[in-house]
Amino acid sequence: MNIITITEEAVKKLLNYADLIPIISSAFAKFSMGKEGGVVQPVRVMFPAEKQNGMNYVMPCLYDDIMTTKIVTFYSDNKDMPSHQAYISLFDATNGTMKALLAGETITCQRTAAMSAVATKHLAPKNPKVLAILGAGAQARSHFHCLNSIIPFEETRIWTRTFSKAQALAKELGCRACETGEEAVQNADVIVTVTSSSTPVLKYEWVKKGAHINAVGACRPNWQEIDPELMRNAVVYADSLEAIFKESGDVLLSKCDVYAEIGEVVNGTKEAKTEQTTVFKSLGLAVMDTVTSRLVYNKYCEQSLNSTA
C-alpha cells in the first residue's frame, strides 16, 4: 500500500474557508437527515488520562466513499505544545484500504470554525457588527479568521483570563483586547466561547437579547462555559442531539431545552429563531473531519499529479 502522509504544513497550504464552509454546511444537512443522509457515525469514544489532566477521543465515520478515524488528545495543562493534538486516518470505504494519514490540528481548528460559521450564517441577527471571542488559543484564532471571512464585522474583541495573552492575540489579529469578559461581550452581536474553563465564563446578564453564541469549549459532561440561566433562556441548537445529551455539561447541568440540530435548520425543517438569543453548542462531529480530510486529500493528489505532469 502507498499510504500518503500529509503534514500540518501541507494542510495549511491546501485548506481555505471559501472551499470548506460549503462542504461543512452540506455535511450538517446530510448528518441531520439520518439514514437518508448516508452518514454512519457513532458517538465518539472518550477516555481520560486522569493523572495528566488529559482527555482522549476516538472519532470514526463512514460517508460516501470515504471512511476516517480521528484520534485527538486534549491536555489543557500543556505549556510548550498545543493543548489539542490529532491525526486522521483516511480509508477507501469501497475496499477498506488506507489511503492517507493526515495531521489533524489544522483540520480540527478550521472545520470547527467553519461549523460555527454555518451556524452563525443561519442564527446571527441581521447586520451583525460586533464579534466577541472568549479565549485566546488556536480556536480563537481560527474563529476570528473564519467568521470575519463571511461577515464584515466592524469590531472584534478578545478576552481571556490572562490579559497579556488577549493582548498578544489582539495585536496579531488587529482587534481589541478586553480586561473582562463583560467588557468583551457588551452589545456584541456574535459571541464565541473557546476556553478550556470548566466553570461558566459567559453570564446571562451580559448578553444582549438576540445575540448569537457559538459555544465551543466545555466538551465534558461536568464542564460548563455558559451560565445555566443563559442556556435556559436561549434557543439552543446542537451539532448532534445524540452527543449533546451525553457530552455537554452546558446542557446537562443547566437542564435546558434543546430545540434542534443545526443541520435541521440547514435543511429547512426547523426554524432559525434569529429574533431570540441563540446558542449553537458545538461538540465536534467526525463527519466534519471526514469531509475536510477528503477535501485536503483530493487537493493534495491533484497538486501532486500536476507537479509531475
VENHU-V127194 format. One record per pair of residues at least 12 apart in sequence whose C-alpha atoms are under 7 Angstrom apart, sorted by the first residue. I is the first residue (numbers start at 1). J is the second residue. Records with the same first field share a line. If there is no record, write none. Layout:
BEGIN
I->J, J
END
This chain:
BEGIN
3->98, 99, 100
4->99, 100, 101
5->100, 101, 102
6->101, 102, 103
7->102, 103
8->103, 106
11->106, 296
12->106
14->296, 299
15->296
17->146
20->114
21->114, 118
23->291
24->114, 115, 288
25->118
27->287, 288
28->262, 263
29->263, 264, 266, 267
31->263
32->261, 263, 264
38->63, 64
39->62, 63
40->61, 62, 63
41->60, 61, 62, 286
43->243
44->57, 58, 59
45->57, 58, 59
46->58
53->75
54->74, 75, 76
55->73, 74, 75
56->72, 73, 74
57->71, 72, 73
58->70, 71, 72
59->71, 286
60->286
61->286, 287, 290
65->92, 93, 94
66->90, 91, 92, 93
67->90, 91, 92, 93, 290
68->88, 89, 90, 91, 290
69->88, 89, 90
70->86, 87, 88, 89
71->86, 87, 88
72->84, 85, 86, 87
73->85, 86
76->196
84->105
85->104, 105
86->103, 104, 105
87->101, 102, 103, 104
88->101, 102, 103, 104
89->101, 102
107->289, 292
109->138, 139, 142
110->142
111->288, 292
112->284
113->142, 143, 146
114->146
116->214
117->146, 147
119->262, 280
122->272
123->212, 272, 273, 274, 278
124->190, 211, 212, 274
125->189, 210, 211, 274
128->153, 189
129->153, 154, 155, 189
130->153, 154, 155, 156, 188, 189, 190
131->153, 155, 156, 157, 188, 189, 190, 191
132->156, 157, 158, 184, 185, 188, 190, 191, 192
133->157, 158, 159, 191, 192, 193
134->158, 159, 160, 181, 192, 193, 194, 195
135->159, 160, 193, 194, 195
136->160, 165, 166, 169
139->194
140->194
155->175
156->175, 176
157->175, 176, 177, 178, 184
158->170, 176, 177, 178, 184
159->177, 178, 179, 180, 181, 184
163->179
182->206
185->206, 207
186->206, 207
187->207, 208
188->211
189->211, 212
190->211, 212, 213
191->212, 213, 214
192->213, 214, 215
193->214, 215, 216, 217
194->216, 217
195->217
196->217, 218
197->218, 225
198->218, 223, 224, 225
199->223, 224, 225
200->224, 225, 226, 227
201->225, 226
202->225, 226, 227
203->226, 227, 230
204->227, 229, 230
209->276, 277
210->274, 275, 276, 277
211->277, 278
212->277, 278, 279
213->278, 279, 280
214->279, 280, 281
215->279, 280, 281, 282
216->281, 282, 283
218->248, 249
219->247, 248, 283
220->247, 248, 249
221->246, 247, 248, 249, 252
222->249
223->249, 250
224->249, 250
225->250
226->250
228->250, 254
231->254, 256
232->254, 256, 257
234->276, 277, 278, 279
235->259, 276, 277, 278, 279
236->257, 258, 259, 278, 279, 280
237->258, 259, 260, 261, 262, 279, 280, 281
238->260, 261, 262, 280, 281, 282
239->261, 262, 281, 282, 283
240->261
241->261
END
